[in-house]
Amino acid sequence: MTSPSLPSRRVVLSTAGAAAVTFCLAGCAAASGPSAATATGPTTVPASEIPVGGGKIVGSFVVTQPTSGTFEAFGYLCTHQNLPVQQVTDAAIVCGRHGSSFSLADGSVLTGPATKALSRATVTVNGDALTIS
C-alpha cells in the first residue's frame, strides 16, 4: 500500500505567497478605482448649512465657505489613498486616517502625507441653494 504524496514545502509556500499577493492587489484596486465624486450626480445643500470659515461633507463632496458668501467645493476623497476625508474644521478639511489636511479655500495640501490638492468641484448658487457637481 502506498501513502499519498504530500505537496512539497516549495509548492505550499509559493501557493500561499500567490494567494497573499492576490489578496493585497484586490484591496489596492478597490482604493484606486474611480472616485465617488465623479460617480454621483449633482448634490444640493442650503447655503445656510455651510458655516463661514468652515464647511461640511455633503454626499461625495466637501463644501466650504472660507469667507462670507464665497463657496468652494471639492471631491471628498483624500489624494493620499483615495479614501473619504472625515471632517471639516474651522481651519482645514481633515483626513484623519494618516493626518493629511487641505485648505478650505482651494483644497491645496496643508499637511501630508498627501501631496496633491483635492479635486475641484463646481458650485452654483441659486438663492440659498448650492448645487455641487
C-alpha positions in Angstrom: 0.0 0.0 0.0 1.4 3.4 -1.0 0.8 6.5 1.0 -0.5 9.6 -0.8 2.2 12.1 -1.7 2.1 15.4 0.0 3.0 18.7 -1.8 6.5 19.9 -1.3 7.3 22.7 1.0 8.1 24.9 -2.0 4.7 24.3 -3.6 2.9 25.2 -0.3 4.9 28.4 0.2 4.5 29.6 -3.4 0.8 28.9 -3.3 0.5 30.8 -0.1 2.6 33.7 -1.5 0.5 33.9 -4.6 -2.7 34.0 -2.5 -1.3 36.8 -0.4 -0.3 38.9 -3.4 -3.8 38.4 -5.0 -5.5 39.5 -1.7 -3.3 42.6 -1.4 -3.8 43.6 -5.0 -7.6 43.3 -4.7 -7.5 45.7 -1.7 -5.4 48.2 -3.6 -7.6 48.0 -6.7 -10.7 49.0 -4.6 -8.9 52.0 -3.2 -7.7 53.3 -6.6 -10.9 52.9 -8.6 -13.0 55.7 -10.0 -13.7 58.4 -7.5 -17.1 58.6 -5.9 -17.2 62.3 -6.7 -17.3 61.6 -10.4 -19.7 58.6 -10.0 -22.5 60.6 -8.5 -24.7 63.4 -9.8 -25.1 66.9 -8.6 -25.8 67.5 -4.9 -27.8 70.3 -3.4 -27.4 71.8 0.0 -28.8 75.0 1.6 -26.1 77.7 1.8 -27.2 78.4 5.4 -25.8 74.9 6.4 -22.2 75.8 5.4 -20.5 77.8 8.2 -18.4 80.8 7.4 -14.7 79.8 7.9 -15.7 76.1 7.8 -17.5 73.6 5.7 -19.5 70.4 5.5 -19.2 67.0 3.9 -22.3 66.6 1.6 -22.6 63.4 -0.3 -19.4 62.8 -2.1 -18.3 66.5 -1.9 -16.8 68.8 0.7 -18.4 72.3 0.5 -16.7 75.2 2.3 -17.3 78.9 2.9 -13.8 80.3 3.5 -15.1 83.8 3.7 -18.6 85.1 3.9 -20.5 84.5 0.7 -17.7 82.6 -1.0 -18.4 78.9 -1.6 -16.0 76.3 -2.7 -16.4 72.6 -3.3 -14.1 69.6 -3.7 -14.3 65.9 -4.1 -14.3 64.2 -0.7 -11.6 61.6 -1.5 -8.2 62.3 0.1 -5.5 62.2 -2.5 -3.2 60.1 -0.3 -5.0 56.8 -0.5 -8.3 57.8 -2.3 -10.4 57.3 0.9 -13.0 59.8 2.2 -12.0 62.7 4.4 -13.6 62.6 7.8 -14.2 66.2 8.9 -14.1 69.9 8.2 -12.9 72.1 10.9 -12.6 75.9 11.1 -9.0 75.5 9.8 -9.0 72.7 7.3 -10.5 69.7 5.6 -9.1 66.8 7.5 -8.4 63.2 6.6 -7.8 61.6 10.0 -6.5 58.3 8.6 -3.0 59.5 8.1 -3.1 63.2 9.1 -3.5 64.9 5.7 -5.3 68.3 5.8 -6.4 70.6 3.0 -7.2 74.3 2.6 -10.8 75.4 2.9 -10.2 78.0 0.1 -8.6 75.9 -2.6 -8.2 72.3 -1.5 -4.4 72.5 -1.5 -2.4 70.3 0.8 -1.7 71.9 4.2 -0.1 68.8 5.8 0.8 65.5 4.3 1.3 62.7 3.6 -1.0 63.7 0.7 0.9 65.6 -2.0 -1.9 66.6 -4.4 -4.8 69.0 -3.8 -8.4 67.7 -3.5 -10.2 67.6 -6.9 -12.3 70.7 -7.5 -16.0 70.6 -8.0 -18.3 73.3 -9.3 -20.6 75.3 -7.0 -23.7 77.0 -8.4 -25.5 79.4 -6.1 -29.2 79.9 -6.6 -30.7 81.9 -3.7 -30.0 79.8 -0.6 -29.4 76.6 -2.6 -26.0 75.4 -3.5 -25.7 72.8 -6.3 -22.4 71.0 -6.4 -21.3 69.0 -9.4 
